[in-house]
Amino acid sequence: MEPEDRALLAAPHNLPTGDFSLYPIEHHLTAAEVAGQKVTLRWSDSRVSEFHALWLRDNCPCCVHHYTMEQTYEVSQAPVDLHPATVGLNKEGALVVEWAPEEHRSVFHPGWLRAYCSSAQSQADRWVSPTVWDGSTRQRPDGFAWDAVCIDQSVELAWLKAIRDDACALLHGVPTTTEAVGQVADRIGVVRHTNFGGLFDVKVEADPVSNSNTGIGLPPHTDLPTREYQPGLQLLHCLANSVEGGFSFLVDGFRVAEEIRQVDPRAFTLLTTVPWDFANRSRTSDYRWRAPMIGLDADGHLFEVRAGSWLRGPLIAPFDLVEEMYAAYQLFEKISHSERFQIHFRLEPGDCLIFDNRRALHARTAFETGSGHRHLRGCYLDRDELRSSIRLLERHEKQEQVFSSFESKKKAPRV
């Protein structure tokens, strides 16, 4: 039986959810009531969920295309007096809403409702908190065998989650071919092309277009802060590394930001609100973007870091802020250059480093260009690719979980 067929069979009472995911029912609905536009649900673990009626109508699981799962109902066309005529639980434990004046019935899967509950506790349960680290809590990125990633979905999921949560992971045993880094990237998603192309080389060149193509040391930085959307992920695959020096190191930009928040709140405020200008210097391109060095999302969580001392353009800020801004920048650089916040390691042939380029600053020590050969092959992807791959693997896990539960119930003796 195909996984999709098994998933359909295992779905509790075949209740639609309006998407391709399955939702294990870990807690059951015990009561439903309506007051005006508020639908209140009570759960077997005593949690209470509140849903607005318009939100429920907008997300009716049957009002989607049966094949694409894209919505076919346009909530902007809903009657102005739309309201739940009745709400209740059916014998399968699903929420049933009868709508007026539309004369439409919506049946909501309890697992789906629990997944999208907007209570503070439910939102906290869904929040994936990054694992912030420094040199005292981590020595090197978590390692994974490439062969195991390719054949075992649980290992693949652990690898992807390490990239998401820790901002870095290290693959071992990747074939030392020029196309291998692209094959690794393909397991995550679509390669992002830049002015460096799709796949690019990091090695010494006679006519370098970047400091990375020399033997000089590179301070902690993120790549392409000059872009509106910095690449979310970077892969660096080691093909050769026989030089003296050339060690890699990483810095958790979120850890740096938290340190600044603690030791100098004013500097943190400036770095999260006042934009810096970033500009590349090239004969063949002219990319520029203006943004704070530390980015926060709509909920105030750390979202990204932009850092590249050689890619900063002239600061454009009110005169009274200039000195403070430089002091805040110097503090950021001082902390990120401190070995206390760094993890050092040497890439060996067959190693592939993957890191979150919008969080982890990467760097290398200088090396003697005549002492051997150092050749890395790289590429970029966006964070969206990583998140999508994780969700697909988690979807498969849920399918297996639901199907196992279904099989157990079938085999259980009837009383």
N, C-alpha and C positions, 0 to 999 in steps of 0.2 A: 504493500500500500504506500502511495506517495505521501510525503510529509503534509502536503496541502489537504489531501483527502483525510488523513488522520486528524489533522487540526479541525476540519469541519465536523468530523464525527465526534471529536472530543469536546467541542464547544458545548457548554451547559445548555441543554434543551435547544441547541441551534439558534440561540438568540443573536440577532445581528448587532454589530457594534458600530457600523459605519466606517470601519477602516479594516486594514489587513491584519491587525494584531489580535491576539487573544488575551483575555484578562482572567487569570485565576481568581476564584472567589475565596478569599481568605477570611472574610467577615461577611455575615449575611444581614440583609435589611430586616428590621423588625417592625417598622412603622413608617407611614408616610402621611403627611397632612399638608394642607394648603391654606394660606391666609393671604388674600389679595394676590400679589404677584410672587409671593415667596413660597417655595416648596421646601418643606423641612423633612429630612430623612433621619431615621435613627437606626444605629447599627448594633450588631450583637456584642461589640466590644465597648458599647456606651458612647461611641463617638457620634456627634451630630453634624450633619451636612446641610447647608442651605444653598439652594439653587434658584436663580431668578427664572421665572416662567419663560421670558423671551429667550433666555440662553438655552433652555431645554428645547424650545421649539426650533431654534436655529440649528441645534445639534441632533435633531431627530434621526435615528439610525436608519430609518427606511427611506428617507428623502435624499438618497444618494444614487448615483448610477451604479447598477449592480456589478459592473465590470471594473470601472475605474475607481470607484469609491469616492469620487468627487461629488460635492454637494449639488443638488438640483433645485433645492428650495432657496428662494431669495428672501431673506428675512426683512429686507427693506420694503417688500411688498405686503408684509403681514398686516392684517386688519388692525386698526388703531385700538380696537377694543378686544384684542386677542387675550384670552385668559384660560386657565385650566378649569374646565367645568367640574371634573372630578379627578382625584388621584388615588391610587391604591396599589397594593401588591398582588400579583397573580400567584397561582399555585407554584410556579417555578421560582418565586422570590424576586421577580423583576418589577420595576416601577412601571406602572401603566398610567398614562395621562390622556384624558379625553379633552380635546380642545374645542372651544367655542369662540367665535361662531363658525369656525372652519369645518367642524364635523370630521376631525382627523384624530387618529389614535396613534400615540407614540409609546413604544415599549423599550425600556432602557435596561441594558445588562447591568447587574449590580457591580460586577468587577470593573466595568468601564466607568460607572459613576464614582466609584471609590478612587479610581486613578485620576479623575479630573476634579475631585473635590477641592474647593478653594479655601478651606479652613486653614488657619495658620499652621496647625499641626501637620496637615496633609502636605502643604507646601514645603514645610521643613523636611518631611519624609522624602520628597522628590528631589530636593536640592542635593547635588553632588558636590561635596566640599573638596576643593583641591588639597592634596597632601603637600603642604609647604615644607621645604627642607633647606638645610645649609650643610656645611662641611662637618658639623658635629653629629648630624643625624643620618647622613648618607655618605658613602664612600665612592660610589659609582652608580650609573643607571642599572636598573634591574635587567638581567640578561635572559634571553630566550633563544632556543635553538630554532634555526630557520626551518629545518625539516619538520620539527614538531608543529610549528605554526601552520605549515602547509597541510598537515594531515589530521590535526586534532582541533576541532572548533573551540574547545574549552581553553586550550593554550592560546589560540588566536585571539579569543576574547580577552584573556588575561593580559596579553601583549598590548592590545589596543587600549584597554582600560589603564594600563600603566602610562601610556603616552598621554591619555586624557587627564589622569589624576596627578601624576608625578611630573608631567611635562617632558619626560624623556624615557627612552628604553633602548636597549642595545641588543641587536640580533647577532648571533654567532653562526658561522658556517654558511654564509651566503657565497655562492660561486663568484670567483674573482673575474667576471666578464664585464664588458662595458655596458651590456644591456641589463644586468642583474638588478641594478637599483630601480630601474623602471618596472621590473617584475615585482619587486617588493612594494613599490608604490601602488601598483595595480591591485594589490590585495586590500588596499585602503580605499582607493577611489581614483579620481581623475587627476592627472598631473596638471599643475598650473604652469602655463608658459609665461615667461618674462622676457626682458631684453637679453637675458643670458640663454634663452632657448628653453626647451623642455628639460632635457638632461644636460648637465654641464660638468666641466672638469675643474677640479681645484688642484692645480699643480703649477710649478714654476714655469713662467713663459718669458720669452725674450722681450715681448712687447705687451706687458700686462694691462688689462682693462680694469683690474681691481687689485687692492692690496693683498687679497687672498691668493693671487697668482704670483706672489713673491715669497721670499723666505723670512720676511720680518714677522715678529710677533704681532698677534691681533688681540687687542683688549676686548673685554666682554662687550658684546653688542647683539642686536637683533638685525637680521637681514632686511633690507628694503623698507626702512622706516619712512622712506620718501614716497611710498605708495599710500593711496587712500585706504586700501585694505592690505596690510602687510600679509605676506603668505603665512598661513596658519601653522604649517608643518614644514620642516626641512629634513631631508634624508641625506646623509653623508656616508657613502660606502667606500671602505678602504680597499683599494686594489694593491697598493704597495706602500711600505713605510719603513725604509731602512736608513733614514737620515738620523743624525745626531740632533736631538731636540724634537720639536714638533709635537709636543704633548697637547692633548685636548683638555679643555676644562669648561665646565658649565656653572652658571649662577642662576638660582631661582629668583627671577625678577619680582615675584610676589613676596618672597621673603625679604628682599631689599626694601620693597615698598612698605611692608609692615614694620620693618626696623625704623624707617624714616618716620612713619606715623607715630611710633612710640617715642623716639628721641627728639623729634622736632616737628610737632603738629603743623606749625606754620609752613614749613618747607613742604610737607605732604599736601597741604591745601594748594600751594602754588603749583606743584608738579602735577596735580590732578585737575587744575582749572585753567591755568595760563598756557596757551599753546606755544610750542617751539616750531620754528621752521626747519624742515628737513629737505635737503636738495642734493641730488647726485651731481657729480662733476664728470661729464663725459663728452667726448667729441661727437658722439652719435645719438645721444638721448638727453632729455632734460626733464626728469621727473621731480616733482616737488609736492609736498603736502605739509599742512600745518595742523598740529594736534598736540595735546598735553603729552608729556613723557609717560605718565601713568594714567591709564584709562579706567574709568569706572562705568559699570552698566547702569541701567535704569533703577536697579535696586540698591545701588551703592557698593556692589561687589567688585573686587578687582577683576578687570577684564583683559587688559593688555598692557604691555610695556613697549615703549619705543626708545631705542638707545643705539647710538652710533656716533661717536665723537667726531669722526671725519666726514659725517654726512649731515651735520647741523649747518643750516644756513644762518644768516644774521638774525639775531633775536629781534622781534618786533613787539615791543611792549611799552606801556607807559613808563616815563623816565623814573618815577618813584618806585617802580617794581624791578628795574633792571638789576640793581645790586643784590636784592633779595633773590631774584631768579638765578643769578650766577652762583650765589651761595647755596641754593637748593640743588642746583645741578652738580656743584662740587661735592656736596654731601652724597648724592646718588653715586657719583663716580668713586668716591672714597670707599663707600660700603661695598660696591660691586667689585672693586679691585682688591678687597681684603680677602686673604686666603681663608679666613673663618667662614666665608660665605661660598666658597668654591669647592667643587669636586674635580679632581685631576685623574686622568687615565690616559693610556696610550692605545690608539686604535691599531689593531693588527689586521693584516690581510684577511678578508672574509667577514670582518665586523661591519655592521651597518648601524649607525647611530641615527635615531629618529627623535626629534624633539619639537616642542611647541615653540615656534619662532616668535610668538606674541607673548610669551611668558619667560622662557628660558634664554638667557644670554649665553652665547657660546664664544669661545676664544681659543687661542693656541699660543704656545710658546714659540719663540724664534727657532729656526733650524739652519744648519750649515747646508747650503744648496749643493755643495760639491761632495758632501759626505755620503750620499746615497740617493735614493729615489723616493719621493712621497707623492702619491697620486690618489686623490679621492674623487669619487664621481657622485654628483648630487642632483637633487630635484626638489621641487616644492609642491605642496598640496594645500588646500584650504581646510580649516577646522571642520567645516560642514561635512567633508568626505569622511573624516574620522567618526564623527557623531552618527552619521547615517550607517556606517558599517557596524558600529556597536549596537545600534538599535535593531538592525536586521538579525544579528547573532542573538541578541536578547529575545527577539521575537521567536526565534527557533527554540530557545530554551523554554519559553513560556508554552509553546505548542507541546513540547515534550512533557512539561509539568502537567498541563491540563489533560493530555492524553493518558498519562500514567494514572492520574486521579480517576479518570473515566474507567480505565481498565480495572483498577482496584475495586471500584464500586460494582462493576459487573461480576467480579469474582467473589465478592463478599456474600456469605450465605444469607438468604432472606429469613427474617424472623416472623 
